[in-house]
Every structure is written in structure tokens, then in C-alpha cells.
Amino acid sequence: MIYCIYEIYTIYSQPVNFAKERRQNVRQCTVKRIRRRMVLLMNIIITNTGGVPIYEQIAAQIKGMILNGQLKEGDALPSMRALAQDLRVSVITTKRAYEILESEGFIQSFTGRGSFVSAADPEMLKEQNLREIEEYLGKAAEIAKRSGVSLDELCDILKLLFE
């Protein structure tokens, strides 16, 4: 018996305006994937006005979807060309985003087949989450120092939040 899995990609693109005061050039990519009668929406929102390069915005959002469990192991990502066309950016930009994700171990790319979400390595996910926690705690420590909050008070606040 042979089972076939059909994947259909439909890509919608529309301009989105998040701030009425400041007109920002923001684009949203919605990739609708139908697989085994299950629909998955992948929204990628980029802005040209921020200081973050577009390839980093794309990589960070896809990485977030993988860490949140929205994209699972083995899920196919849109092709570099399709994503570039939908976001109206260069293929080089999407290629660079995919290269970042591949170098960090989040995706695997195969010539002629596409890019797929890698198997979840628990140690890699834990390390990624620890880096993010360290970043937030560093910001909290800076604010505490400026405000004159002692280390003991900061630890008490963290213990309350943790419980």
C-alpha cells in the first residue's frame, strides 16, 4: 500500500500598517500550508524602518515558530524564491536567513527538495532558551542597579515570579 502526502502552498501578500502615527513600510507574508487536512498559517512580518536587517527578522520569526512548536520536525518551509517573491525582497536575503537557521541547527536544506525543520535537539533548545533568559535577566539587573534595588530584593522578586 502506498500513501501519498500532498502539500499545497498558497502564498498571500498584503501591506499591513501597524502604526498610524508613523507610516512604516511593513509587509506581511502568510503562507498557508495544507497537509493531511490540517491548515498551518505561517506569518512573517518584516519592516524596513527598524535597525534590524530583514534577513535577521525572517530568521528570528521562523526560529520563534520552531521553538514555540508551531513548526514541527520535518515540516517543509517555503522555497527561498517563493518567500522572497512574496515578501518582495531579494532571494539573497531569504537565502541568508535560511543559512543562519541551518548553521544554528534549526533547519536542514536539501538540493532539489527544499528546506525542512530539523529534529528537535533538547540540548539545543535548552541552550537557546537559556540565552534568551540570560538576556532578559541582564536587562533586569541593569534596571535594578540604576534604581538602587539590591541583589536580595531582585532575587526575592524573581522567586515570587517563578512560583
C-alpha positions as YAML, in Angstrom:
chain: A
units: angstrom
residues:
- id: 1
  name: MET
  ca: [0.00, 0.00, 0.00]
- id: 2
  name: ILE
  ca: [1.39, 3.42, -0.96]
- id: 3
  name: TYR
  ca: [0.47, 6.56, 0.92]
- id: 4
  name: CYS
  ca: [0.85, 9.95, -0.69]
- id: 5
  name: ILE
  ca: [1.07, 13.23, 1.15]
- id: 6
  name: TYR
  ca: [0.18, 16.24, -0.91]
- id: 7
  name: GLU
  ca: [1.35, 19.64, 0.19]
- id: 8
  name: ILE
  ca: [-0.19, 22.74, -1.31]
- id: 9
  name: TYR
  ca: [1.38, 26.14, -0.76]
- id: 10
  name: THR
  ca: [-0.67, 29.25, -1.24]
- id: 11
  name: ILE
  ca: [1.09, 32.50, -0.51]
- id: 12
  name: TYR
  ca: [-0.83, 35.70, 0.15]
- id: 13
  name: SER
  ca: [0.83, 39.06, 0.43]
- id: 14
  name: GLN
  ca: [-0.69, 42.29, 1.63]
- id: 15
  name: PRO
  ca: [0.65, 45.54, 3.02]
- id: 16
  name: VAL
  ca: [-0.01, 45.97, 6.72]
- id: 17
  name: ASN
  ca: [0.03, 49.24, 8.67]
- id: 18
  name: PHE
  ca: [0.67, 48.80, 12.41]
- id: 19
  name: ALA
  ca: [1.37, 52.41, 13.38]
- id: 20
  name: LYS
  ca: [-0.92, 55.16, 12.20]
- id: 21
  name: GLU
  ca: [1.26, 57.95, 13.58]
- id: 22
  name: ARG
  ca: [4.33, 56.83, 11.67]
- id: 23
  name: ARG
  ca: [3.88, 55.33, 8.26]
- id: 24
  name: GLN
  ca: [6.05, 52.25, 8.31]
- id: 25
  name: ASN
  ca: [6.87, 50.09, 5.37]
- id: 26
  name: VAL
  ca: [5.71, 46.77, 6.79]
- id: 27
  name: ARG
  ca: [4.92, 43.66, 4.79]
- id: 28
  name: GLN
  ca: [3.25, 40.51, 5.97]
- id: 29
  name: CYS
  ca: [3.68, 37.08, 4.48]
- id: 30
  name: THR
  ca: [1.04, 34.47, 5.17]
- id: 31
  name: VAL
  ca: [1.97, 31.01, 3.99]
- id: 32
  name: LYS
  ca: [-0.97, 28.67, 4.15]
- id: 33
  name: ARG
  ca: [0.03, 25.03, 4.13]
- id: 34
  name: ILE
  ca: [-2.47, 22.24, 3.79]
- id: 35
  name: ARG
  ca: [-1.16, 18.85, 4.83]
- id: 36
  name: ARG
  ca: [-3.37, 15.91, 5.69]
- id: 37
  name: ARG
  ca: [-6.35, 18.23, 6.02]
- id: 38
  name: MET
  ca: [-4.54, 20.35, 8.57]
- id: 39
  name: VAL
  ca: [-4.02, 24.02, 7.86]
- id: 40
  name: LEU
  ca: [-0.97, 25.82, 9.24]
- id: 41
  name: LEU
  ca: [-0.53, 29.56, 8.85]
- id: 42
  name: MET
  ca: [2.96, 30.97, 8.95]
- id: 43
  name: ASN
  ca: [3.02, 34.76, 9.33]
- id: 44
  name: ILE
  ca: [6.25, 36.59, 8.70]
- id: 45
  name: ILE
  ca: [6.18, 40.33, 9.29]
- id: 46
  name: ILE
  ca: [9.11, 42.49, 8.24]
- id: 47
  name: THR
  ca: [9.78, 46.20, 8.49]
- id: 48
  name: ASN
  ca: [12.30, 48.31, 6.63]
- id: 49
  name: THR
  ca: [12.33, 51.15, 9.16]
- id: 50
  name: GLY
  ca: [13.90, 49.28, 12.09]
- id: 51
  name: GLY
  ca: [17.59, 48.84, 12.66]
- id: 52
  name: VAL
  ca: [17.39, 45.05, 12.29]
- id: 53
  name: PRO
  ca: [18.31, 43.62, 8.85]
- id: 54
  name: ILE
  ca: [15.48, 41.88, 7.00]
- id: 55
  name: TYR
  ca: [17.26, 38.51, 6.89]
- id: 56
  name: GLU
  ca: [17.60, 38.58, 10.70]
- id: 57
  name: GLN
  ca: [13.89, 39.42, 11.05]
- id: 58
  name: ILE
  ca: [12.94, 36.46, 8.86]
- id: 59
  name: ALA
  ca: [15.31, 34.06, 10.65]
- id: 60
  name: ALA
  ca: [14.17, 35.20, 14.10]
- id: 61
  name: GLN
  ca: [10.49, 34.73, 13.28]
- id: 62
  name: ILE
  ca: [10.97, 31.28, 11.78]
- id: 63
  name: LYS
  ca: [13.17, 30.33, 14.75]
- id: 64
  name: GLY
  ca: [10.41, 31.51, 17.08]
- id: 65
  name: MET
  ca: [7.85, 29.38, 15.27]
- id: 66
  name: ILE
  ca: [10.10, 26.33, 15.64]
- id: 67
  name: LEU
  ca: [10.74, 26.97, 19.35]
- id: 68
  name: ASN
  ca: [7.03, 27.59, 20.02]
- id: 69
  name: GLY
  ca: [6.12, 24.31, 18.34]
- id: 70
  name: GLN
  ca: [4.17, 25.99, 15.53]
- id: 71
  name: LEU
  ca: [6.57, 24.36, 13.06]
- id: 72
  name: LYS
  ca: [7.35, 20.75, 13.86]
- id: 73
  name: GLU
  ca: [10.15, 18.37, 12.89]
- id: 74
  name: GLY
  ca: [10.04, 17.53, 9.20]
- id: 75
  name: ASP
  ca: [7.77, 20.43, 8.22]
- id: 76
  name: ALA
  ca: [8.68, 21.92, 4.87]
- id: 77
  name: LEU
  ca: [9.48, 25.61, 4.67]
- id: 78
  name: PRO
  ca: [8.55, 27.68, 1.64]
- id: 79
  name: SER
  ca: [11.19, 27.76, -1.06]
- id: 80
  name: MET
  ca: [13.65, 30.63, -0.93]
- id: 81
  name: ARG
  ca: [12.33, 32.02, -4.19]
- id: 82
  name: ALA
  ca: [8.67, 31.82, -3.17]
- id: 83
  name: LEU
  ca: [9.34, 33.51, 0.16]
- id: 84
  name: ALA
  ca: [11.46, 36.20, -1.50]
- id: 85
  name: GLN
  ca: [8.80, 36.85, -4.10]
- id: 86
  name: ASP
  ca: [6.04, 37.06, -1.50]
- id: 87
  name: LEU
  ca: [7.95, 39.41, 0.79]
- id: 88
  name: ARG
  ca: [9.22, 41.39, -2.20]
- id: 89
  name: VAL
  ca: [12.83, 41.02, -1.13]
- id: 90
  name: SER
  ca: [15.89, 39.61, -2.84]
- id: 91
  name: VAL
  ca: [16.44, 35.85, -2.99]
- id: 92
  name: ILE
  ca: [19.84, 36.58, -1.43]
- id: 93
  name: THR
  ca: [18.05, 37.93, 1.66]
- id: 94
  name: THR
  ca: [15.96, 34.78, 2.16]
- id: 95
  name: LYS
  ca: [18.98, 32.61, 1.35]
- id: 96
  name: ARG
  ca: [20.94, 34.35, 4.09]
- id: 97
  name: ALA
  ca: [18.07, 33.85, 6.58]
- id: 98
  name: TYR
  ca: [17.90, 30.14, 5.73]
- id: 99
  name: GLU
  ca: [21.70, 29.86, 6.05]
- id: 100
  name: ILE
  ca: [21.52, 31.35, 9.55]
- id: 101
  name: LEU
  ca: [18.80, 28.87, 10.53]
- id: 102
  name: GLU
  ca: [20.78, 25.99, 9.04]
- id: 103
  name: SER
  ca: [24.01, 26.99, 10.78]
- id: 104
  name: GLU
  ca: [22.17, 27.15, 14.12]
- id: 105
  name: GLY
  ca: [20.70, 23.70, 13.51]
- id: 106
  name: PHE
  ca: [17.05, 24.69, 13.18]
- id: 107
  name: ILE
  ca: [16.57, 23.59, 9.58]
- id: 108
  name: GLN
  ca: [18.14, 21.29, 7.02]
- id: 109
  name: SER
  ca: [18.31, 22.15, 3.34]
- id: 110
  name: PHE
  ca: [18.49, 19.57, 0.58]
- id: 111
  name: THR
  ca: [19.32, 20.46, -3.01]
- id: 112
  name: GLY
  ca: [16.29, 19.95, -5.20]
- id: 113
  name: ARG
  ca: [14.00, 19.05, -2.29]
- id: 114
  name: GLY
  ca: [13.83, 22.21, -0.18]
- id: 115
  name: SER
  ca: [14.32, 23.15, 3.45]
- id: 116
  name: PHE
  ca: [12.82, 21.27, 6.37]
- id: 117
  name: VAL
  ca: [12.66, 21.75, 10.13]
- id: 118
  name: SER
  ca: [15.38, 19.69, 11.82]
- id: 119
  name: ALA
  ca: [14.82, 17.15, 14.53]
- id: 120
  name: ALA
  ca: [14.41, 18.92, 17.85]
- id: 121
  name: ASP
  ca: [17.60, 18.60, 19.85]
- id: 122
  name: PRO
  ca: [16.61, 19.13, 23.50]
- id: 123
  name: GLU
  ca: [20.06, 20.45, 24.42]
- id: 124
  name: MET
  ca: [19.98, 22.98, 21.58]
- id: 125
  name: LEU
  ca: [16.52, 24.19, 22.58]
- id: 126
  name: LYS
  ca: [17.57, 24.46, 26.22]
- id: 127
  name: GLU
  ca: [20.69, 26.43, 25.27]
- id: 128
  name: GLN
  ca: [18.63, 28.78, 23.10]
- id: 129
  name: ASN
  ca: [16.14, 29.37, 25.92]
- id: 130
  name: LEU
  ca: [18.97, 29.93, 28.43]
- id: 131
  name: ARG
  ca: [20.49, 32.58, 26.17]
- id: 132
  name: GLU
  ca: [17.14, 34.35, 25.99]
- id: 133
  name: ILE
  ca: [16.68, 34.15, 29.78]
- id: 134
  name: GLU
  ca: [20.19, 35.49, 30.30]
- id: 135
  name: GLU
  ca: [19.45, 38.43, 28.01]
- id: 136
  name: TYR
  ca: [16.27, 39.36, 29.89]
- id: 137
  name: LEU
  ca: [17.88, 38.93, 33.30]
- id: 138
  name: GLY
  ca: [20.77, 41.12, 32.19]
- id: 139
  name: LYS
  ca: [18.33, 43.89, 31.31]
- id: 140
  name: ALA
  ca: [16.55, 43.42, 34.66]
- id: 141
  name: ALA
  ca: [19.87, 43.63, 36.51]
- id: 142
  name: GLU
  ca: [20.77, 46.88, 34.73]
- id: 143
  name: ILE
  ca: [17.43, 48.45, 35.65]
- id: 144
  name: ALA
  ca: [17.80, 47.23, 39.25]
- id: 145
  name: LYS
  ca: [21.27, 48.80, 39.54]
- id: 146
  name: ARG
  ca: [20.04, 52.11, 38.16]
- id: 147
  name: SER
  ca: [17.07, 52.05, 40.54]
- id: 148
  name: GLY
  ca: [19.10, 51.12, 43.62]
- id: 149
  name: VAL
  ca: [17.45, 47.72, 44.07]
- id: 150
  name: SER
  ca: [19.66, 45.29, 45.97]
- id: 151
  name: LEU
  ca: [20.53, 41.79, 44.78]
- id: 152
  name: ASP
  ca: [18.50, 40.25, 47.62]
- id: 153
  name: GLU
  ca: [15.42, 42.25, 46.63]
- id: 154
  name: LEU
  ca: [15.89, 41.26, 42.99]
- id: 155
  name: CYS
  ca: [16.22, 37.58, 43.98]
- id: 156
  name: ASP
  ca: [13.04, 37.84, 46.07]
- id: 157
  name: ILE
  ca: [11.16, 39.29, 43.10]
- id: 158
  name: LEU
  ca: [12.44, 36.50, 40.85]
- id: 159
  name: LYS
  ca: [11.41, 33.85, 43.40]
- id: 160
  name: LEU
  ca: [7.90, 35.33, 43.57]
- id: 161
  name: LEU
  ca: [7.62, 35.36, 39.79]
- id: 162
  name: PHE
  ca: [8.98, 31.84, 39.46]
- id: 163
  name: GLU
  ca: [6.37, 30.39, 41.81]
...
